[in-house]
Amino acid sequence: MFLTNVLLKKAKSKMIMVLMESVVSGHQCMKIRERLADKLEFIRFDPYIQQDSLYKERKKIRSIKSS
């Protein structure tokens, strides 16, 4: 094994996919955000209750390669 392989770390991706969940009904959707950004919160149409609802970030799903 070469010394350069030991010293170089794998670079983390800049974007991650997160699971968003409606506060009212529990409807879920996925969004992509930057790794270093704050957790997402937004208002979006909820098909379960047929009204706008607040969505909050629940958990990280996976990393996204940026090309």
C-alpha positions in Angstrom: 0.0 0.0 0.0 1.3 3.4 -0.9 1.6 6.2 1.7 -0.5 8.6 -0.4 -3.5 6.2 -0.2 -3.4 6.4 3.6 -3.1 10.1 3.8 -5.9 11.0 1.4 -9.4 10.9 2.8 -12.5 10.3 0.7 -14.3 13.6 0.0 -17.8 13.9 1.3 -20.5 15.0 -1.1 -22.0 18.5 -0.8 -25.7 17.5 -1.2 -27.8 15.0 0.8 -31.4 13.7 0.3 -33.6 14.1 3.3 -37.1 12.8 4.2 -39.7 15.5 4.8 -42.8 14.7 6.8 -46.1 16.7 7.2 -46.7 17.8 10.7 -50.5 17.4 10.3 -51.0 14.1 8.4 -47.7 12.4 8.2 -47.5 12.5 4.4 -43.8 12.1 3.4 -41.7 13.5 0.5 -38.0 13.8 -0.3 -35.9 16.9 -0.9 -32.3 17.6 -1.6 -30.3 20.1 0.4 -26.7 21.1 1.1 -24.9 19.1 3.8 -23.9 22.2 5.8 -27.3 23.9 5.5 -29.9 24.1 8.4 -32.7 21.6 8.6 -35.5 22.3 6.1 -39.0 23.5 7.0 -41.5 24.7 4.4 -45.2 24.9 3.6 -46.5 22.7 0.8 -49.8 21.2 -0.4 -50.6 18.1 1.5 -52.7 15.6 -0.6 -54.1 13.8 2.4 -55.9 16.8 3.9 -56.2 18.8 0.6 -54.7 21.9 2.3 -51.3 23.5 2.7 -49.3 22.1 5.6 -46.0 22.5 7.3 -43.3 19.9 6.4 -40.3 19.3 8.6 -37.1 17.3 8.0 -37.1 13.9 9.7 -34.0 12.1 8.6 -31.2 11.8 6.1 -31.7 9.3 3.4 -28.5 9.3 1.4 -25.7 11.4 -0.1 -25.9 12.8 -3.6 -22.9 13.0 -5.9 -22.6 16.5 -7.4 -21.3 16.4 -10.9 
